[in-house]
Amino acid sequence: MRRPFIAGNWKMHCGPSQARDLALAIRNGVLGSPDVVDVLVCPPFVSLAAAAEILAGSTVQLGAQNVFWEEKGAWTGEVAAAMLLDSGCQWVLAGHSERRQFFGETDETVAKRLHAALAAGLKVIVCVGETLEEREADQTAAVVTRQVRGAVGALSMQDWNSVSLAYEPVWAIGTGRVATPEQAQEVHHLIRDLIGEMASQATQEAVRILYGGSVKPGNAAELLSKADVDGALVGGASLQAADFLGIIAAASGS
Ligand code: PEP
């Protein structure tokens, strides 16, 4: 049985002071509830240290939204994996669709970020998902297969212990348009099959696959009830502590 995993991607919201408040509300909200769900928040880079201070000693984990693959040097504006660890991160996202859409992220650069993060000791959520155009052209399976193979195709068995995947159909991100539980399950099942082909049966059964795209407290339980949906990567609803806690509560019962 895979332990549910709820991650919040704060995107470009919450500077250090707001991040402190939101992290505190989430920390207090999970306090005293049964520890049956992994909870992660991913604030912007500048707010990581502030959030880390608030979350120290709590079960809520901290992640960044991106990482560069070089260790150090003349890379203006970039942040290295060791810096994220030093800021209190355990996790980092790689390949979010907004990075792919707006910042030139490719399957190749996702793989570079992933390998650099793993080598430094971070855990990684690798994001994949098709656009609306690709879904309507019946390309969902081909696109997701290419993205998954491109990112995690060359992982060692040990690396797999530090990787989760997130299926995030681009047409469902921030649009209020959520994939049906059946649509999500179909793609999650495909991803799990791919993991089986690339790794082992044990890995296939162990790796968590999160769904992302307009997850809210009201639709989380149904999505999470599907066999291969092990958690959620939450954008908008992770910015309100009550909503995020509602999704965690739904996962606790799944
Ligand atoms: C996301 O950014 O990963 C996301 C799923 O956003 P939202 O929940 O707002 O659709």
Residues whose N, C-alpha, C, O or C-beta is under 5 A from the ligand:
A	BS01	PEP	N9 A172 I173 G174 T175 G212 G213 S214 V215 L233 V234 G235 G236 A237
